């Protein structure tokens, strides 16, 4: 396939999806769309996850229009407050202060390319912005190196993915809007990991100090 043919094929896949949505999905959900148009959005959850195209937050949570407020970035990272004031920080502040969400979920996933890149940073020479962004996960790498042997690469990556979620939860708690609500008991924060291979979603249980499948 030529480059032009590839481009046209990709565009047509998008347009075909839009047509299907307009002709089939929108009519089926029209009542829900009418409600959120009339009442505005009232999401119960801020869902922070990776930009990986294999992960669909609405699908795995079976959420509809207006249910969850979603932020996506490379590696589901949350810079500590003051480190990198930008889109992620703005989303957090808006979701907590303006939308008054009840909870925040940070969701990592298996086979995370960002975590793989963190392990092999020489591959980031042509992506300096990504390399700089991944500094927000360096502490997770240090923790994983301290508690897990690199001899088992698959287990090391799994542990790194989980430690990264826990690190980002700690970063999240440094944001003033979140810290204040946590002190008041008005918001909850959770760490999840989604496994493509099994369809399992694991949630961190602090009492057990491990991620446990949601059943």
Buried (B, 14 or more C-beta within 10 A) or exposed (E): EEEEEEEEEEEEEEEEEEEEEEEEEEEEBEEBBEBBEEEEEEBBBBBBBBEBEEBEBEEBBEBEBBBBBBBBBBBBBBBBBEEBEEEBBEBBBBBBBEBEBEEBBBBBBBBBBBBBBBBEEEEBEEEEEBBEBBEBBEBBBEBBBEEBEEEEEEEBBBBBBBBBBBBBBEBBBBBEBBBEBBEEEEBEBBBBBBBEEEEBBBBBEEEEEEBEEEE
